[in-house]
Structure formats: structure tokens, C-alpha cells
């Protein structure tokens, strides 16, 4: 039975407040989805890419943002939305969206191996002698009816030589043309440079950026909704400008750092018995261990201890 004073929580969270401390802490540490305007915008654009009819010139997307902004989380949500399953046992039958991790070595065989792994094809033990062939990749992607290929950490292509980068971009263009699939690249802002050398690819990619947070209404609403999802037994006054400025300043507006700080502060609030989050809850240094605001200096990303 939920106590009346837990009315500050959404109805679906109130039963969780009745649980013991460790059970509530496990819930706090679990992954959760919180809607916010930038995420909704990205998901709309991803769906536009998905529903476009197959053609010889597919529209592609480059989703960029600082590390920790939730790009991969958004893509996984997009993937789940369009997962096709069998009715009898829930096993995946088709794979309309393939989400793969860009290999650190930007070569065709390594890329194809990662692509097949993302679909569920067993890993290759002896890669040097049994690297996947183009015909195999095309056949498998056709069988699973792939419509969109998402390449996470696309910026890894920049680790290759100029020749490797050129050959890899040609491979992407060939794959898109051959199968008439859309490509979605995910990476940090420097990923743009990977496409500049290929005029045809650059003209086919729409750039979409997931910006870092600024102290404003959108950020305040995001923090408030996140805190509402936590089973704390007392109301948490987290909408003050002073607290919002602290969170933006010390995390650099990075989503991951913000969520981690709120998670740690909430766990501390349960263990200390205060059961609420306010400005004072974030003054403890243990909340900020390892959380640093990224600072762009001289074209290089560095970090500062304090925001």
C-alpha cells in the first residue's frame, strides 16, 4: 500500500517507494528512458530515414554529439521500435535495422565481419583465411530484409590512413547503392571530417547534432522528469536555477554525467535517510567522482575537474 505522502511521485513509481533500500537502489541504477525535446527530434528524423522508399539515392544521416550525450541509447530505442519478431516465441525473424560498431581497423573485411556479427552470424575464428566475402554480406542482408544500417563510432575511420579512409568510404557508397539501404553514422563532431573527402557521400548525408545541455527550461524539465522516476520518499526541489547551474557547470552539459550525478545523489539520499534531492545533496564530492566537464581548447578535447 502506497503512503499518501508519496503523492509527489508518478503513480507507477509509488509502489517502488515501498520497497527496501537496496531494492530501490537497484532500481535507481537500472537503465531508464526519459523523453526530452532533442531526443524526440532525433527519433523523428531517424524514423524519416526508416520509412523512405528504397531508391538509387537513399537519404542518409550523420548523428553527431559529444561522448556521453546518449546517441547510442537513442539508436537502440529506434532499433527496438522497428524490431520484427515471430508471434510464437518472440525470436527475431527479420532485421530491418542493423546496428553495428565500427571496427577500430577501417578495412572492408573487418567491417563486413562486424556487420555480420551485428545480425547474429557467429564470429569468425580464423579471420585471416575466412574473412567474409561481399557476396555473403549481400546475401545475408537481403535475407533479413535490412533497410537501415547504423554504424556506431563511425569516427573510428579517422584512425586509418588516407587510403584506408578513401577505400572505406567507397565501400559504404557501394553497399548503399547495391542494396538500396540507408546509412546512419553515429560519432563525435570530428566524424564530419571522415565524409568531407567523398563528395558523393557528403551530399547524401544529413547532419544532425545532439547538442550538450544549457541551463534553461529544457534542461530543468529533463532533470525534473529524471528525478520523478526515482523512488525517493520525500519531494525533491531540484528546479532551482542555482542547482541547474551547478549540474550544467560540473558536467559540461553532458547527459551521462548529469544522470550519473543524480543517480549517486539519490542513492546517498536513501542511505542517509534524507530521501530527497536538493542543492545540498550535490555538494558532496563523492557524487562527482570521475565526472568532469569537457572543455574544447585549441581544437583538442580536454577535461577540467570543476565546471
C-alpha positions as a Markdown table, in Angstrom:
| # | Residue | x | y | z |
|---|---|---|---|---|
| 1 | Unk | 0.0 | 0.0 | 0.0 |
| 2 | Unk | 1.5 | 3.4 | -1.0 |
| 3 | Unk | 1.5 | 6.0 | 1.7 |
| 4 | Unk | -0.4 | 9.3 | 0.9 |
| 5 | Unk | 2.7 | 11.4 | 1.3 |
| 6 | Unk | 4.3 | 9.7 | -1.7 |
| 7 | Unk | 1.9 | 11.6 | -4.0 |
| 8 | Unk | 4.8 | 13.6 | -5.2 |
| 9 | Unk | 5.8 | 10.5 | -7.3 |
| 10 | Unk | 4.1 | 9.4 | -10.5 |
| 11 | Unk | 1.6 | 6.5 | -9.9 |
| 12 | Unk | 3.8 | 3.9 | -11.5 |
| 13 | Unk | 6.8 | 4.8 | -9.2 |
| 14 | Unk | 4.9 | 5.0 | -5.9 |
| 15 | Unk | 4.9 | 1.2 | -5.3 |
| 16 | Unk | 8.6 | 1.2 | -5.7 |
| 17 | Unk | 8.9 | 3.7 | -2.8 |
| 18 | Unk | 7.5 | 1.0 | -0.5 |
| 19 | Unk | 10.4 | -1.3 | -1.3 |
| 20 | Unk | 13.5 | -1.7 | 0.9 |
| 21 | Unk | 16.6 | 0.4 | 0.5 |
| 22 | Unk | 18.7 | -2.0 | -1.6 |
| 23 | Unk | 15.8 | -2.8 | -3.9 |
| 24 | Unk | 15.2 | 0.9 | -4.5 |
| 25 | Unk | 18.9 | 1.4 | -5.1 |
| 26 | Unk | 18.9 | -1.3 | -7.7 |
| 27 | Unk | 16.0 | 0.4 | -9.4 |
| 28 | Unk | 17.9 | 3.7 | -9.4 |
| 29 | Unk | 20.9 | 2.0 | -11.0 |
| 30 | Unk | 18.8 | 0.4 | -13.7 |
| 31 | Unk | 18.6 | 2.0 | -17.2 |
| 32 | Unk | 15.6 | 4.2 | -17.9 |
| 33 | Unk | 14.2 | 6.3 | -20.7 |
| 34 | Unk | 13.3 | 10.0 | -20.1 |
| 35 | Unk | 11.8 | 11.9 | -23.0 |
| 36 | Unk | 13.2 | 15.3 | -23.9 |
| 37 | Unk | 12.8 | 17.6 | -27.0 |
| 38 | Unk | 16.2 | 16.9 | -28.6 |
| 39 | Unk | 15.7 | 13.2 | -28.3 |
| 40 | Unk | 12.2 | 13.4 | -29.8 |
| 41 | Unk | 13.6 | 15.4 | -32.7 |
| 42 | Unk | 16.3 | 12.8 | -33.4 |
| 43 | Unk | 13.9 | 9.9 | -33.2 |
| 44 | Unk | 11.6 | 11.7 | -35.7 |
| 45 | Unk | 14.5 | 12.1 | -38.1 |
| 46 | Unk | 15.6 | 8.5 | -37.7 |
| 47 | Unk | 12.0 | 7.4 | -38.5 |
| 48 | Unk | 12.0 | 9.5 | -41.6 |
| 49 | Unk | 15.1 | 7.7 | -42.7 |
| 50 | Unk | 13.5 | 4.4 | -42.0 |
| 51 | Unk | 10.2 | 4.9 | -43.9 |
| 52 | Unk | 11.7 | 6.4 | -47.0 |
| 53 | Unk | 11.1 | 4.1 | -50.1 |
| 54 | Unk | 14.1 | 2.3 | -51.5 |
| 55 | Unk | 15.8 | 4.2 | -54.3 |
| 56 | Unk | 19.1 | 4.5 | -56.1 |
| 57 | Unk | 19.9 | 7.6 | -53.9 |
| 58 | Unk | 18.9 | 6.9 | -50.3 |
| 59 | Unk | 19.0 | 9.8 | -47.8 |
| 60 | Unk | 21.4 | 9.0 | -45.0 |
| 61 | Unk | 22.1 | 10.6 | -41.7 |
| 62 | Unk | 25.1 | 11.6 | -39.6 |
| 63 | Unk | 24.2 | 11.9 | -35.9 |
| 64 | Unk | 27.0 | 13.6 | -34.0 |
| 65 | Unk | 27.4 | 14.7 | -30.5 |
| 66 | Unk | 29.9 | 14.7 | -27.6 |
| 67 | Unk | 30.7 | 11.4 | -26.0 |
| 68 | Unk | 28.1 | 10.7 | -23.3 |
| 69 | Unk | 25.2 | 12.5 | -24.9 |
| 70 | Unk | 23.1 | 9.4 | -25.4 |
| 71 | Unk | 23.5 | 8.9 | -29.1 |
| 72 | Unk | 23.7 | 5.1 | -28.8 |
| 73 | Unk | 20.8 | 5.0 | -26.4 |
| 74 | Unk | 18.6 | 6.8 | -28.9 |
| 75 | Unk | 19.7 | 4.5 | -31.7 |
| 76 | Unk | 18.9 | 1.4 | -29.6 |
| 77 | Unk | 15.4 | 2.8 | -28.9 |
| 78 | Unk | 14.9 | 3.4 | -32.6 |
| 79 | Unk | 16.0 | -0.2 | -33.3 |
| 80 | Unk | 13.6 | -1.6 | -30.7 |
| 81 | Unk | 10.7 | 0.3 | -32.2 |
| 82 | Unk | 11.1 | -1.5 | -35.5 |
| 83 | Unk | 12.2 | -4.9 | -34.4 |
| 84 | Unk | 10.2 | -7.7 | -36.1 |
| 85 | Unk | 9.5 | -10.8 | -34.1 |
| 86 | Unk | 7.8 | -14.1 | -34.6 |
| 87 | Unk | 4.4 | -14.5 | -32.9 |
| 88 | Unk | 5.0 | -17.9 | -31.4 |
| 89 | Unk | 8.3 | -17.4 | -29.4 |
| 90 | Unk | 9.4 | -13.8 | -29.9 |
| 91 | Unk | 12.6 | -14.8 | -31.8 |
| 92 | Unk | 13.8 | -12.1 | -34.2 |
| 93 | Unk | 13.0 | -13.1 | -37.8 |
| 94 | Unk | 13.9 | -10.1 | -39.8 |
| 95 | Unk | 16.5 | -7.4 | -39.2 |
| 96 | Unk | 15.2 | -4.2 | -40.8 |
| 97 | Unk | 17.6 | -2.1 | -38.7 |
| 98 | Unk | 21.2 | -3.4 | -38.2 |
| 99 | Unk | 23.2 | -1.6 | -35.5 |
| 100 | Unk | 26.9 | -2.3 | -35.7 |
| 101 | Unk | 30.0 | -1.0 | -34.0 |
| 102 | Unk | 32.6 | 0.4 | -36.4 |
| 103 | Unk | 35.8 | -1.7 | -36.2 |
| 104 | Unk | 39.0 | 0.1 | -35.0 |
| 105 | Unk | 40.7 | -1.1 | -38.2 |
| 106 | Unk | 38.7 | 0.6 | -41.1 |
| 107 | Unk | 39.1 | -2.2 | -43.7 |
| 108 | Unk | 36.4 | -3.9 | -45.7 |
| 109 | Unk | 36.9 | -7.4 | -44.3 |
| 110 | Unk | 36.8 | -6.1 | -40.7 |
| 111 | Unk | 33.8 | -4.0 | -41.4 |
| 112 | Unk | 31.9 | -6.9 | -43.0 |
| 113 | Unk | 32.8 | -9.2 | -40.1 |
| 114 | Unk | 31.3 | -6.6 | -37.6 |
| 115 | Unk | 28.3 | -6.2 | -39.8 |
| 116 | Unk | 27.5 | -9.9 | -39.8 |
| 117 | Unk | 28.2 | -10.1 | -36.1 |
| 118 | Unk | 25.5 | -7.4 | -35.5 |
| 119 | Unk | 23.0 | -9.6 | -37.4 |
| 120 | Unk | 23.8 | -12.6 | -35.3 |
| 121 | Unk | 26.2 | -14.5 | -37.6 |
| 122 | Unk | 28.8 | -16.3 | -35.4 |
| 123 | Unk | 32.2 | -14.6 | -35.1 |
| 124 | Unk | 35.0 | -15.8 | -37.4 |
| 125 | Unk | 37.7 | -17.7 | -35.6 |
| 126 | Unk | 40.4 | -17.6 | -38.3 |
| 127 | Unk | 39.8 | -14.2 | -39.7 |
| 128 | Unk | 42.8 | -14.1 | -42.0 |
| 129 | Unk | 41.7 | -17.1 | -44.1 |
| 130 | Unk | 37.9 | -16.9 | -43.8 |
| 131 | Unk | 37.2 | -13.2 | -44.0 |
| 132 | Unk | 33.5 | -12.6 | -45.1 |
| 133 | Unk | 33.1 | -12.0 | -48.9 |
| 134 | Unk | 31.0 | -9.3 | -50.4 |
| 135 | Unk | 28.6 | -11.8 | -51.8 |
| 136 | Unk | 28.0 | -13.4 | -48.4 |
| 137 | Unk | 27.2 | -10.0 | -46.8 |
| 138 | Unk | 24.8 | -9.0 | -49.6 |
| 139 | Unk | 23.0 | -12.4 | -49.3 |
| 140 | Unk | 22.6 | -12.2 | -45.6 |
| 141 | Unk | 21.5 | -8.5 | -45.6 |
| 142 | Unk | 18.9 | -9.3 | -48.3 |
| 143 | Unk | 17.6 | -12.4 | -46.4 |
| 144 | Unk | 17.0 | -10.3 | -43.2 |
| 145 | Unk | 15.5 | -7.5 | -45.3 |
| 146 | Unk | 17.8 | -4.8 | -43.9 |
| 147 | Unk | 16.5 | -1.3 | -44.6 |
| 148 | Unk | 18.9 | 0.7 | -42.4 |
| 149 | Unk | 22.5 | 0.1 | -41.4 |
| 150 | Unk | 23.6 | 2.1 | -38.3 |
| 151 | Unk | 27.3 | 2.4 | -37.8 |
| 152 | Unk | 28.2 | 3.4 | -34.3 |
| 153 | Unk | 31.6 | 5.1 | -33.5 |
| 154 | Unk | 32.0 | 6.0 | -37.2 |
| 155 | Unk | 34.7 | 8.4 | -36.2 |
| 156 | Unk | 37.0 | 5.3 | -35.9 |
| 157 | Unk | 37.5 | 5.6 | -39.6 |
| 158 | Unk | 39.7 | 8.5 | -38.9 |
| 159 | Unk | 42.3 | 6.2 | -37.3 |
| 160 | Unk | 43.1 | 4.7 | -40.7 |
| 161 | Unk | 45.4 | 6.1 | -43.4 |
| 162 | Unk | 44.1 | 8.4 | -46.0 |
| 163 | Unk | 44.0 | 5.5 | -48.4 |
| 164 | Unk | 42.1 | 3.3 | -45.9 |
| 165 | Unk | 39.6 | 6.1 | -45.3 |
| 166 | Unk | 39.0 | 6.6 | -49.1 |
| 167 | Unk | 38.5 | 2.9 | -49.7 |
| 168 | Unk | 36.2 | 2.6 | -46.7 |
| 169 | Unk | 34.0 | 5.5 | -47.9 |
| 170 | Unk | 33.8 | 3.9 | -51.3 |
| 171 | Unk | 32.7 | 0.6 | -49.7 |
| 172 | Unk | 29.9 | 2.5 | -47.9 |
| 173 | Unk | 28.7 | 4.0 | -51.1 |
| 174 | Unk | 28.8 | 0.7 | -52.8 |
| 175 | Unk | 26.8 | -1.0 | -50.0 |
| 176 | Unk | 24.1 | 1.7 | -50.1 |
| 177 | Unk | 23.8 | 1.6 | -53.9 |
| 178 | Unk | 23.9 | -2.2 | -54.1 |
| 179 | Unk | 21.2 | -2.9 | -51.5 |
| 180 | Unk | 19.4 | 0.4 | -51.6 |
| 181 | Unk | 19.7 | 0.7 | -47.8 |
| 182 | Unk | 20.0 | 3.9 | -45.8 |
| 183 | Unk | 23.1 | 4.5 | -43.7 |
| 184 | Unk | 23.2 | 6.2 | -40.3 |
| 185 | Unk | 26.6 | 7.2 | -39.0 |
| 186 | Unk | 27.0 | 7.9 | -35.2 |
| 187 | Unk | 30.0 | 9.7 | -33.8 |
| 188 | Unk | 31.6 | 12.7 | -32.2 |
| 189 | Unk | 31.7 | 16.0 | -34.1 |
| 190 | Unk | 35.1 | 15.1 | -35.7 |
| 191 | Unk | 33.2 | 12.4 | -37.7 |
| 192 | Unk | 32.2 | 15.1 | -40.2 |
| 193 | Unk | 35.8 | 15.1 | -41.4 |
| 194 | Unk | 35.5 | 11.5 | -42.4 |
| 195 | Unk | 32.9 | 12.4 | -45.1 |
| 196 | Unk | 34.5 | 15.5 | -46.4 |
| 197 | Unk | 36.8 | 13.6 | -48.8 |
| 198 | Unk | 33.9 | 11.9 | -50.6 |
| 199 | Unk | 31.7 | 14.4 | -52.4 |
| 200 | Unk | 29.0 | 11.8 | -53.3 |
| 201 | Unk | 28.7 | 10.5 | -49.7 |
| 202 | Unk | 28.8 | 14.0 | -48.2 |
| 203 | Unk | 25.9 | 15.1 | -50.4 |
| 204 | Unk | 23.8 | 12.1 | -49.3 |
| 205 | Unk | 24.2 | 12.6 | -45.6 |
| 206 | Unk | 22.0 | 14.9 | -43.5 |
| 207 | Unk | 23.9 | 16.2 | -40.5 |
| 208 | Unk | 22.1 | 16.2 | -37.2 |
| 209 | Unk | 23.7 | 17.2 | -33.9 |
| 210 | Unk | 22.7 | 16.2 | -30.4 |
| 211 | Unk | 23.9 | 19.3 | -28.5 |
| 212 | Unk | 25.1 | 19.5 | -25.0 |
| 213 | Unk | 22.7 | 20.9 | -22.4 |
| 214 | Unk | 22.5 | 24.5 | -21.5 |
| 215 | Unk | 20.9 | 25.9 | -18.3 |
| 216 | Unk | 17.3 | 26.5 | -19.4 |
| 217 | Unk | 13.8 | 25.2 | -19.4 |
| 218 | Unk | 14.6 | 22.1 | -21.4 |
| 219 | Unk | 17.3 | 21.0 | -19.0 |
| 220 | Unk | 15.2 | 21.8 | -16.0 |
| 221 | Unk | 12.4 | 19.7 | -17.3 |
| 222 | Unk | 14.7 | 16.8 | -18.1 |
| 223 | Unk | 16.2 | 16.8 | -14.6 |
| 224 | Unk | 12.8 | 17.0 | -13.0 |
| 225 | Unk | 11.4 | 14.1 | -15.0 |
| 226 | Unk | 14.5 | 12.0 | -14.3 |
| 227 | Unk | 14.1 | 12.7 | -10.5 |
| 228 | Unk | 10.4 | 11.8 | -10.7 |
| 229 | Unk | 11.4 | 8.4 | -11.9 |
| 230 | Unk | 13.4 | 7.7 | -8.7 |
| 231 | Unk | 11.6 | 6.2 | -5.7 |
| 232 | Unk | 12.6 | 8.8 | -3.1 |
| 233 | Unk | 10.1 | 9.1 | -0.3 |
| 234 | Unk | 10.3 | 12.9 | 0.1 |
| 235 | Unk | 9.7 | 15.6 | -2.5 |
| 236 | Unk | 12.9 | 16.8 | -4.2 |
| 237 | Unk | 13.1 | 20.6 | -5.0 |
| 238 | Unk | 15.5 | 20.3 | -8.0 |
| 239 | Unk | 14.2 | 23.1 | -10.2 |
| 240 | Unk | 16.2 | 25.9 | -8.7 |
| 241 | Unk | 18.4 | 27.9 | -11.1 |
| 242 | Unk | 21.3 | 27.5 | -8.7 |
| 243 | Unk | 21.2 | 23.7 | -8.8 |
| 244 | Unk | 20.7 | 23.7 | -12.6 |
| 245 | Unk | 23.8 | 25.9 | -13.0 |
| 246 | Unk | 25.8 | 23.5 | -10.8 |
| 247 | Unk | 24.7 | 20.5 | -12.8 |
| 248 | Unk | 25.5 | 22.1 | -16.2 |
| 249 | Unk | 28.7 | 23.6 | -15.0 |
| 250 | Unk | 30.1 | 20.4 | -13.4 |
| 251 | Unk | 29.1 | 18.1 | -16.2 |
| 252 | Unk | 29.6 | 20.4 | -19.1 |
| 253 | Unk | 26.0 | 19.7 | -20.2 |
| 254 | Unk | 26.8 | 16.0 | -20.8 |
| 255 | Unk | 23.8 | 13.7 | -20.3 |
| 256 | Unk | 25.8 | 10.8 | -18.9 |
| 257 | Unk | 27.5 | 12.9 | -16.3 |
| 258 | Unk | 24.2 | 14.5 | -15.3 |
| 259 | Unk | 22.4 | 11.2 | -14.9 |
| 260 | Unk | 25.4 | 9.7 | -13.0 |
| 261 | Unk | 25.5 | 12.6 | -10.5 |
| 262 | Unk | 21.7 | 12.4 | -9.9 |
| 263 | Unk | 21.9 | 8.6 | -9.5 |
| 264 | Unk | 24.7 | 8.9 | -6.9 |
| 265 | Unk | 23.0 | 11.7 | -5.1 |
| 266 | Unk | 19.7 | 9.7 | -4.9 |
| 267 | Unk | 21.5 | 6.6 | -3.6 |
| 268 | Unk | 23.2 | 8.7 | -0.9 |
| 269 | Unk | 19.8 | 10.2 | 0.0 |
| 270 | Unk | 18.4 | 6.8 | 0.6 |
| 271 | Unk | 21.3 | 5.5 | 2.6 |
| 272 | Unk | 21.5 | 8.7 | 4.7 |
| 273 | Unk | 17.7 | 8.7 | 5.3 |
| 274 | Unk | 17.2 | 12.2 | 3.8 |
| 275 | Unk | 15.1 | 10.7 | 1.0 |
| 276 | Unk | 15.3 | 13.9 | -1.1 |
| 277 | Unk | 17.4 | 15.7 | -3.6 |
| 278 | Unk | 18.2 | 19.4 | -3.3 |
| 279 | Unk | 21.2 | 21.7 | -3.8 |
| 280 | Unk | 22.9 | 20.3 | -0.6 |
| 281 | Unk | 22.6 | 16.8 | -1.9 |
| 282 | Unk | 25.0 | 17.6 | -4.7 |
| 283 | Unk | 27.6 | 19.4 | -2.6 |
| 284 | Unk | 29.2 | 16.1 | -1.5 |
| 285 | Unk | 32.3 | 15.4 | -3.5 |
| 286 | Unk | 31.6 | 11.6 | -3.8 |
| 287 | Unk | 28.7 | 12.5 | -6.1 |
| 288 | Unk | 31.2 | 13.9 | -8.6 |
| 289 | Unk | 33.9 | 11.3 | -8.5 |
| 290 | Unk | 35.2 | 10.8 | -12.1 |
| 291 | Unk | 32.6 | 13.3 | -13.6 |
| 292 | Unk | 34.4 | 16.0 | -15.4 |
| 293 | Unk | 33.2 | 18.7 | -17.8 |
| 294 | Unk | 34.7 | 18.5 | -21.3 |
| 295 | Unk | 36.5 | 21.7 | -22.4 |
| 296 | Unk | 37.4 | 22.4 | -26.0 |
| 297 | Unk | 40.8 | 24.1 | -26.1 |
| 298 | Unk | 43.0 | 24.5 | -29.2 |
| 299 | Unk | 40.9 | 22.1 | -31.2 |
| 300 | Unk | 41.5 | 19.3 | -28.6 |
| 301 | Unk | 39.1 | 17.9 | -26.2 |
| 302 | Unk | 40.3 | 18.2 | -22.6 |
| 303 | Unk | 38.6 | 17.9 | -19.3 |
| 304 | Unk | 38.5 | 20.1 | -16.2 |
| 305 | Unk | 37.9 | 19.0 | -12.7 |
| 306 | Unk | 35.3 | 21.7 | -12.0 |
| 307 | Unk | 32.7 | 23.1 | -14.3 |
